[in-house]
């Protein structure tokens, strides 16, 4: 008895329906607004509440401004189609750091907040992953 193996092409992502596509865009826009205004804003202007939190972490103001800049950059990139997946992935990593900080420095207070942001970010990163190939092609084309 002979066994044959079939060589199947790699699975390609199934295109989203119109409703799903619109839903993902709505999440992208809402998350971009949430990261840009109430999250990055206070950090970038040095609001007392953000400064107090980062003082408690013990790494100084430079971390507050860095996190604020990363959040703002991620928010802008989240609504640029070719950058949306990479941005969602990077913001998820930032939320993982926030989660660990909430658990260790703030004794678990508000630790669920970064998780609530990370869940839709992971969904966006996965849904928009086809843009990664486009981004890589753009980067490689510019290097030549």
C-alpha positions, 0 to 999 in steps of 0.5 A: 500500500502506498501513501501519498502526501498532498502538497497544499498551498499555504492557507490564505486569509479569507477576505472579510465581509463588508460588515466585518471589515467595517467593524474592524475599522470602527475598532481601529478608529475607536482604539486610535482615539483612546490611545491618542487623547486620554492615554497619550495626551496626559503623558505628553503634556506631563499632567500631574496624574500621569507624572504621579503614576510614573514617579511611583514606577520609579523610572522618571519622566523619560519613561512617561514621555516615551510611553506617551510618544509610543501610544500616540505613534501607535494610534496614528499608525493604527489608522494607516492601512499598511501599518495597522497590523504592525501597530496593533502588535506593538500596542499589544506589547505595550499593553503587556508591559502595562499589565505587568506594571499594574500587577507588580507596582500597583498591586493589581489595581486597574490591571484589567484595563490593558487586557481590555485594550489588548483583546481588540488589538490582537484581533486587529493584528490578526485580521489586518496581517495581510498588510504585513506583506505589503509593508515588507515589500515597501521597505524592501523596495526602498532599500534598493 
